[in-house]
Amino acid sequence: MMNIAGVIVEYNPFHYGHQLHLDRTRQLTGCDAVVAVMSGGFTQRGEPASFSKWARAEMALRAGCDVVLELPSAYAVQPAEWFAYGAVAVLEATGVVDQLVFGSESGSLEHLQTVAMLMEQEPEQLQQSIRDYLNQGWSYPAALSRAATASGLLSTEAVAMLQQPNNTLGLQYLRAIHQLNSRITPLTIQREQSGYHDLQPTHEQIASATSIRRMLQHEPERVAAYVPPATWEIMQREIAAGRGSVQMDALWLPLLQRIATSSPEMLAEYYDMNEGIEHRLKRLLPSLPEPSVNQLIDSLKTKRYTRARLQRLLAHLLLGHTKNSLNEQMLRRGPGYLRVLGFTQRGRSLLKQMKSTASLPIIMRAADCEHEQIILDIQATVMQASGFTVQQMRDLYSDYYYPPVRV
């Protein structure tokens, strides 16, 4: 039997830090192949991906992944809990993945497991404290951290872990493995050199994806030093073709049109539109100092509504995600298919094996599937591609035209 490792990624875009994670995954597991679950047109923080999912899948394959599967956008544009649940469910459904290897600031699986199991037990003392902090206007991550401190149920070290983004995702991966009764073994690798949101590189070769996206916007020639040659080659090709890099502000007009032509009551039907924020959205829009998504987010931001939460909220508006289409019952059922974005020669053999082990249908093209979630994936692809500088129908509707990438 093959030994298969799984990774959960966005590769927005792929860089040397990701390469280090992949190399260490192979060293740690001694695996025969790596399966990556990757966000499609939009990412977990609610931003359009800088490059298409096809270009990013090619980056992954040329760097050492063997199969790239798409994380349905129903889970990709979500807080850590649902993002992790959907991604782990995809890996579990393959029937071949033995280990999930994720990066964390902690690097200690034992500490992460302790916190994850406490969160799974959901002691009433902790839950009530979280509700109290939420009612005071704190975001969920901040409320959880403060509640854990106040309750005394966690050590100071464990509470500190809750305030770091990769630790937060790692905790949710562990919870999802438990909730899904998965046979996958979790392993963690300590994240080094560059912080998740660092705006400037702090190492000669490793920079955060955030800083690389910033460079792409302002100093694109600097990016080559922080990404593998194959990634840089793909980036240059995509930029020359007018397919990147996409910024959230490129989607300002469709977002403006959606808000301006919707009543507060209509806006209230969209996913995560709660506590009357639809009224603030309508009220603040005409008074923005300049027409941009960033200005809108800055005007809306509060203790409770963090930048990431607001970006996701605006992404749900852009993508037409309603409370009906993304209800908890649907999300809890898990993904409805395994969408293949690309594979290597070794990956081809693995996909043949998955035909007999997978608990979900394996989809090569959108036309092969009628599941409700794939409609949301197509919408995400269209909206992300509408941010390209050159518009072509084959790019907008690439889900119907493009076969999986083969490397």
C-alpha positions as CSV (number, residue, x, y, z in Angstrom):
1,M,0.0,0.0,0.0
2,M,1.2,3.5,-0.8
3,N,1.8,6.0,2.1
4,I,0.0,9.2,1.2
5,A,0.3,12.6,2.9
6,G,-2.3,15.3,2.7
7,V,-1.8,19.1,2.9
8,I,-4.4,21.9,3.0
9,V,-3.3,25.0,1.1
10,E,-4.2,28.1,-0.7
11,Y,-0.9,28.8,-2.5
12,N,-1.9,32.4,-3.1
13,P,0.7,32.3,-4.6
14,F,3.1,29.4,-4.0
15,H,6.4,30.5,-2.5
16,Y,9.6,29.1,-0.9
17,G,7.9,28.8,2.5
18,H,5.4,26.5,0.9
19,Q,8.2,24.6,-0.7
20,L,9.8,24.1,2.7
21,H,6.5,22.8,4.1
22,L,6.2,20.3,1.2
23,D,9.8,19.1,1.5
24,R,9.5,18.6,5.3
25,T,6.2,16.8,4.8
26,R,8.0,14.3,2.6
27,Q,10.9,14.0,5.1
28,L,8.6,13.6,8.1
29,T,6.2,11.1,6.6
30,G,8.4,9.2,4.1
31,C,5.3,9.4,1.9
32,D,5.0,8.1,-1.7
33,A,2.7,10.9,-2.8
34,V,1.2,14.2,-1.6
35,V,-2.5,15.1,-2.1
36,A,-3.2,18.9,-1.7
37,V,-6.7,20.3,-1.0
38,M,-6.6,23.9,-2.4
39,S,-9.0,26.8,-2.4
40,G,-10.4,27.8,-5.7
41,G,-11.3,31.3,-6.9
42,F,-11.6,32.9,-3.5
43,T,-9.6,32.3,-0.3
44,Q,-10.3,31.9,3.4
45,R,-9.9,35.6,4.1
46,G,-12.6,36.5,1.5
47,E,-10.1,37.7,-1.2
48,P,-10.1,36.7,-4.8
49,A,-7.1,34.5,-5.5
50,S,-4.2,36.4,-7.2
51,F,-4.1,33.8,-10.0
52,S,-6.5,31.2,-11.3
53,K,-6.9,27.9,-9.5
54,W,-5.5,26.2,-12.7
55,A,-2.3,28.3,-12.5
56,R,-1.9,27.7,-8.8
57,A,-2.5,24.0,-9.2
58,E,0.3,23.9,-11.8
59,M,2.5,25.7,-9.3
60,A,1.7,23.0,-6.7
61,L,2.3,20.1,-9.1
62,R,5.6,21.5,-10.3
63,A,6.7,22.0,-6.7
64,G,6.1,18.4,-5.6
65,C,2.3,17.8,-5.1
66,D,0.9,14.8,-6.9
67,V,-2.8,15.5,-6.9
68,V,-4.6,18.8,-6.3
69,L,-8.2,18.7,-5.3
70,E,-10.4,21.8,-5.0
71,L,-11.9,22.8,-1.7
72,P,-15.5,23.8,-2.6
73,S,-16.0,27.5,-2.2
74,A,-18.8,26.7,0.3
75,Y,-16.0,25.9,2.7
76,A,-13.1,28.0,1.3
77,V,-14.7,31.3,2.1
78,Q,-15.4,30.5,5.8
79,P,-14.0,31.1,9.3
80,A,-11.4,28.5,10.4
81,E,-13.9,26.0,11.8
82,W,-15.8,25.4,8.5
83,F,-12.7,25.8,6.3
84,A,-11.0,23.1,8.2
85,Y,-14.1,20.8,8.3
86,G,-14.5,20.9,4.6
87,A,-10.8,20.4,3.8
88,V,-10.4,17.5,6.2
89,A,-13.6,16.0,4.8
90,V,-12.2,16.1,1.3
91,L,-9.0,14.4,2.4
92,E,-10.9,11.7,4.3
93,A,-13.2,11.1,1.3
94,T,-10.3,10.1,-0.9
95,G,-9.9,6.9,1.1
96,V,-6.1,7.0,0.5
97,V,-4.7,9.9,2.7
98,D,-2.9,8.6,5.8
99,Q,-1.5,11.8,7.3
100,L,-2.4,15.4,7.4
101,V,0.7,17.6,7.8
102,F,0.1,21.3,8.6
103,G,2.2,24.2,9.6
104,S,1.8,25.9,13.0
105,E,3.5,28.6,15.0
106,S,3.5,26.2,18.0
107,G,5.1,23.2,16.3
108,S,3.7,21.1,19.3
109,L,1.0,18.7,18.4
110,E,0.5,17.8,22.1
111,H,-0.3,21.4,23.1
112,L,-2.6,21.8,20.1
113,Q,-4.4,18.5,20.9
114,T,-5.0,19.5,24.5
115,V,-6.7,22.8,23.4
116,A,-8.6,21.1,20.6
117,M,-10.1,18.4,22.9
118,L,-11.1,21.1,25.4
119,M,-12.9,22.9,22.6
120,E,-14.6,19.7,21.6
121,Q,-15.9,19.1,25.1
122,E,-17.3,22.6,25.2
123,P,-17.6,23.0,28.9
124,E,-20.5,25.3,29.8
125,Q,-18.2,27.7,31.8
126,L,-16.1,28.3,28.6
127,Q,-19.1,28.6,26.3
128,Q,-20.9,31.1,28.5
129,S,-17.8,33.2,28.8
130,I,-17.4,33.2,25.0
131,R,-21.0,34.3,24.6
132,D,-20.4,37.2,27.1
133,Y,-17.4,38.4,25.2
134,L,-19.2,38.1,21.8
135,N,-22.0,40.2,23.3
136,Q,-19.5,42.9,24.2
137,G,-18.5,43.1,20.6
138,W,-15.4,41.0,20.4
139,S,-14.7,38.8,17.3
140,Y,-14.9,35.0,17.9
141,P,-11.1,34.4,18.0
142,A,-10.7,37.3,20.5
143,A,-13.7,36.1,22.5
144,L,-12.3,32.5,22.6
145,S,-8.9,33.7,23.8
146,R,-10.3,36.0,26.5
147,A,-12.8,33.4,27.7
148,A,-10.0,30.8,27.9
149,T,-7.9,33.1,30.0
150,A,-10.8,34.1,32.3
151,S,-12.0,30.5,32.8
152,G,-8.5,29.3,33.9
153,L,-9.2,26.1,31.9
154,L,-6.1,26.5,29.8
155,S,-2.5,27.4,30.6
156,T,-1.0,30.8,29.6
157,E,0.9,29.0,26.9
158,A,-2.2,27.4,25.5
159,V,-4.1,30.7,25.5
160,A,-1.3,32.4,23.6
161,M,-1.5,29.8,20.9
162,L,-5.1,30.8,20.2
163,Q,-3.9,34.2,19.0
164,Q,-1.8,32.9,16.1
165,P,-3.5,32.2,12.8
166,N,-1.8,28.9,11.8
167,N,-2.3,27.5,15.3
168,T,-6.0,28.4,15.0
169,L,-6.3,26.5,11.8
170,G,-4.4,23.6,13.2
171,L,-6.8,23.4,16.2
172,Q,-9.7,23.3,13.8
173,Y,-8.0,20.5,11.7
174,L,-7.7,18.4,14.8
175,R,-11.3,19.1,15.8
176,A,-12.5,18.2,12.2
177,I,-10.5,14.9,12.4
178,H,-12.3,14.1,15.6
179,Q,-15.8,15.2,14.4
180,L,-15.5,13.1,11.2
181,N,-14.1,10.1,13.1
182,S,-11.3,10.2,10.5
183,R,-8.5,7.6,10.4
184,I,-6.1,10.4,9.2
185,T,-3.1,11.0,11.5
186,P,-2.3,14.7,12.2
187,L,1.3,15.9,12.2
188,T,2.5,19.5,12.5
189,I,5.6,21.4,11.3
190,Q,6.7,24.6,13.0
191,R,6.3,27.6,10.8
192,E,9.6,29.6,10.5
193,Q,11.1,32.8,9.1
194,S,8.0,34.7,8.0
195,G,4.8,35.6,9.8
196,Y,1.4,34.8,8.2
197,H,0.5,38.5,7.6
198,D,4.0,40.1,7.4
199,L,3.8,43.0,4.9
200,Q,7.5,43.0,4.2
201,P,9.9,40.0,3.8
202,T,12.0,39.3,6.9
203,H,14.2,36.6,5.3
204,E,16.3,36.7,2.1
205,Q,14.3,34.0,0.4
206,I,11.1,33.3,2.5
207,A,8.3,35.9,2.5
208,S,4.6,35.6,3.5
209,A,2.0,35.3,0.7
210,T,0.6,38.6,2.0
211,S,3.9,40.4,1.3
212,I,4.3,38.7,-2.1
213,R,0.8,39.8,-3.2
214,R,1.8,43.3,-2.1
215,M,5.0,43.1,-4.1
216,L,3.0,41.9,-7.2
217,Q,1.0,45.1,-7.0
218,H,3.8,47.6,-6.4
219,E,7.2,46.0,-7.2
220,P,6.6,42.8,-9.3
221,E,10.2,42.4,-10.2
222,R,11.1,41.7,-6.6
223,V,8.9,38.6,-6.4
224,A,11.3,36.3,-8.3
225,A,13.6,36.2,-5.3
226,Y,10.8,34.7,-3.1
227,V,9.2,32.0,-5.3
228,P,10.6,28.9,-7.1
229,P,11.6,29.4,-10.7
230,A,8.7,27.4,-11.9
231,T,6.2,29.5,-10.0
232,W,7.8,32.7,-11.4
233,E,7.6,31.4,-14.9
234,I,3.8,30.6,-14.4
235,M,3.2,34.0,-12.9
236,Q,4.9,35.8,-15.8
237,R,2.9,33.8,-18.3
238,E,-0.4,34.5,-16.5
239,I,0.4,38.3,-16.1
240,A,1.4,38.5,-19.8
241,A,-2.0,36.9,-20.7
242,G,-3.9,39.4,-18.6
243,R,-4.9,36.7,-16.0
244,G,-3.4,38.3,-12.8
245,S,-2.6,39.3,-10.4
246,V,-6.1,40.0,-9.1
247,Q,-6.8,42.4,-6.3
248,M,-10.0,42.8,-4.3
249,D,-10.4,46.4,-5.6
250,A,-10.7,45.0,-9.1
251,L,-14.1,43.7,-8.0
252,W,-15.3,47.1,-6.7
253,L,-17.9,47.8,-9.4
254,P,-19.8,44.5,-9.1
255,L,-19.8,44.9,-5.3
256,L,-21.0,48.5,-5.5
257,Q,-23.8,47.4,-7.9
258,R,-24.9,44.6,-5.6
259,I,-25.1,46.9,-2.5
260,A,-26.5,49.9,-4.3
261,T,-29.3,48.0,-6.0
262,S,-30.3,45.9,-2.9
263,S,-32.5,47.1,-0.1
264,P,-31.4,46.4,3.5
265,E,-34.0,43.6,3.6
266,M,-32.5,42.0,0.5
267,L,-28.9,42.4,1.9
268,A,-30.0,40.7,5.1
269,E,-30.6,37.5,3.2
270,Y,-26.9,37.1,2.4
271,Y,-24.7,34.7,4.4
272,D,-23.1,36.2,7.6
273,M,-25.1,39.4,7.2
274,N,-26.2,39.7,10.9
275,E,-26.8,42.3,13.7
276,G,-28.1,45.0,11.3
277,I,-24.7,45.5,9.5
278,E,-26.7,45.7,6.3
279,H,-28.0,49.1,7.4
280,R,-24.5,50.3,8.2
281,L,-23.4,49.1,4.8
282,K,-26.1,51.1,3.0
283,R,-25.5,54.2,5.2
284,L,-21.7,54.3,4.9
285,L,-21.4,53.6,1.2
286,P,-22.2,57.2,-0.1
287,S,-19.8,58.8,2.4
288,L,-16.7,56.8,1.4
289,P,-13.7,59.1,0.7
290,E,-12.9,57.2,-2.4
291,P,-14.5,54.2,-4.3
292,S,-12.6,51.2,-3.1
293,V,-13.2,47.9,-1.3
294,N,-10.5,48.8,1.2
295,Q,-12.1,52.1,2.1
296,L,-15.4,50.3,2.6
297,I,-13.8,47.7,4.9
298,D,-12.0,50.5,6.9
299,S,-15.3,52.3,7.4
300,L,-17.1,49.2,8.6
301,K,-14.4,47.7,10.8
302,T,-15.1,47.3,14.5
303,K,-14.0,45.1,17.4
304,R,-16.5,42.5,16.4
305,Y,-16.1,42.9,12.6
306,T,-12.5,42.2,11.9
307,R,-11.0,42.8,8.4
308,A,-11.0,39.1,7.6
309,R,-14.7,38.7,8.6
310,L,-15.7,41.8,6.6
311,Q,-13.8,40.6,3.5
312,R,-15.6,37.3,3.8
313,L,-18.9,39.1,4.2
314,L,-18.3,41.1,1.0
315,A,-17.1,38.0,-0.8
316,H,-20.4,36.3,0.1
317,L,-22.2,39.3,-1.4
318,L,-20.2,39.1,-4.6
319,L,-20.7,35.4,-4.9
320,G,-24.4,35.4,-4.2
321,H,-24.0,33.2,-1.1
322,T,-27.3,33.4,0.8
323,K,-28.2,32.1,4.2
324,N,-30.3,29.4,2.5
325,S,-27.5,28.3,0.2
326,L,-24.9,28.0,3.0
327,N,-27.0,26.8,5.9
328,E,-25.4,24.8,8.7
329,Q,-27.2,21.6,7.8
330,M,-25.7,21.6,4.3
331,L,-22.2,22.5,5.5
332,R,-22.3,19.7,8.2
333,R,-23.1,17.1,5.4
334,G,-19.7,17.9,4.0
335,P,-18.5,18.3,0.4
336,G,-20.4,16.4,-2.3
337,Y,-17.6,15.5,-4.7
338,L,-13.8,15.4,-5.2
339,R,-12.9,18.0,-7.9
340,V,-9.6,17.2,-9.5
341,L,-7.6,20.4,-10.5
342,G,-4.4,18.6,-11.6
343,F,-2.1,15.6,-11.2
344,T,1.3,14.3,-12.0
345,Q,2.1,10.9,-13.5
346,R,2.3,9.5,-9.9
347,G,-0.9,11.3,-9.2
348,R,-2.6,9.5,-12.1
349,S,-1.9,6.1,-10.5
350,L,-3.2,7.5,-7.2
351,L,-6.4,8.7,-8.9
352,K,-6.9,5.2,-10.3
353,Q,-6.7,3.8,-6.8
354,M,-9.1,6.4,-5.5
355,K,-11.8,5.2,-7.9
356,S,-12.2,2.2,-5.6
357,T,-11.5,3.9,-2.3
358,A,-13.2,7.3,-2.5
359,S,-16.5,7.8,-0.8
360,L,-17.4,10.7,-3.1
361,P,-17.6,10.9,-6.9
362,I,-14.3,12.1,-8.5
363,I,-15.0,15.0,-10.9
364,M,-12.8,16.1,-13.7
365,R,-15.0,18.8,-15.2
366,A,-17.9,20.9,-13.8
367,A,-20.2,19.5,-16.5
368,D,-19.8,16.1,-15.0
369,C,-21.5,17.2,-11.7
370,E,-24.9,18.6,-10.8
371,H,-24.2,19.1,-7.0
372,E,-25.5,22.3,-5.5
373,Q,-22.0,23.2,-4.2
374,I,-20.3,23.1,-7.7
375,I,-22.6,25.9,-8.8
376,L,-21.0,28.0,-6.1
377,D,-17.5,27.0,-7.3
378,I,-18.4,28.1,-10.9
379,Q,-19.7,31.4,-9.5
380,A,-16.4,31.9,-7.6
381,T,-14.4,31.2,-10.8
382,V,-16.4,33.7,-12.9
383,M,-16.2,36.4,-10.2
384,Q,-12.4,35.9,-9.7
385,A,-11.7,35.9,-13.4
386,S,-13.8,39.1,-13.9
387,G,-10.8,40.7,-12.1
388,F,-8.5,39.8,-14.9
389,T,-7.2,42.7,-17.0
390,V,-8.1,40.7,-20.2
391,Q,-11.6,39.2,-20.3
392,Q,-12.2,36.0,-22.2
393,M,-15.2,33.8,-21.9
394,R,-13.0,30.6,-21.7
395,D,-11.3,32.1,-18.6
396,L,-14.5,33.2,-17.0
397,Y,-16.2,29.8,-17.5
398,S,-13.0,27.8,-17.3
399,D,-14.8,25.2,-15.1
400,Y,-16.5,24.0,-18.2
401,Y,-13.6,24.4,-20.6
402,Y,-10.4,23.5,-18.8
403,P,-9.4,19.9,-18.1
404,P,-7.2,19.1,-15.0
405,V,-3.6,20.3,-15.3
406,R,-1.2,17.5,-16.0
407,V,2.5,17.7,-15.1
